[in-house]
Amino acid sequence: MGHMRIGFLPRSKQWNEIVNQLSLFGGDPTDVHRIAEATLSAIQNNYKKLPDDESIIKAVRFLAILSYSANQSDQENFLNKNGYSVDSGMTLFSILSSAQQYISTETGSLEVNKMARDAAMKAVMVYHDAHKSNQTTLFSDETENTWRSTGTGAAFCELARTFVAEFTDRQLRYCIEREAPRVINDLGLLRSFSETLSSQSTAISNHALDTSKLMQSWAAGWYNNNSISSLPSDVQVRQFVDFSFRKMREEFRREVDGQ
């Protein structure tokens, strides 16, 4: 292709790694950059709508309730009264099942709903794996309740950052997969591109995790200001979503601009 100009080339290290890996699919290199441009544009447009999306609001509220419950005298009872359906041991399975039921939508996008629900469940699993205790309590054969440690700004920050990173990871893949057929007309090349996307997933995950750092200090401060003495209101949850994904959107804009 020589030195043909193909429009913008995102310059951030993380995004360049995604573009470079997708270029391995063997087709026209200009196709990758057209897909990259459309993907970043789609992400920015999608993130503008998230503060009003029912699934995103419910996912953040689900994590906030889990954190807040740790400071209640009867955590299990509190959760069951606030939309969860946990068993007596507050097992990981019951928390995940609660997420499946709680994070639903009647008005929003079903695609966003699945991504939000899966991202929230992944956040719960990551937190559980990082904090579970293999030690039994003094008077019981059961392991200590992992969820008793979630009642701090730092814990909510950990949950929220994983949620935002996982949601972003899924959004990037979804947008790339959606844009590819619009650009690549050859079925064989499209299959090759899809295989490359599947096999080169680490770059996308790392990009999402790195970008999510933008909101982690905000998450801790938001929790400490809004969820210490009471559960946050819908307005406060929307404030969290608006700020968090606005910061993410600004980062994608900088990538478009090559900053």
Secondary structure, DSSP 8 states (H G I E B T S, - for coil): -TT---S-----HHHHHHHHHHGGGSS-HHHHHHHHHHHHHHHHHHHHHGGG-HHHHHHHHHHHHHHHHTTSSSHHHHHHHTT----TT--HHHHHHHHHHHS--SSS-HHHHHHHHHHHHHHHHHHHHHH---SB-TT-SSB--GGGG--SHHHHHHHHHHHHHHHHHHHHHHHHHHHHHHH---HHHHHHHHHHHHHT-HHHHHHHHHHGGGGHHHHHHHHHHHSSSS---HHHHHHHHHHHHHHHHHHHHHHHHT-
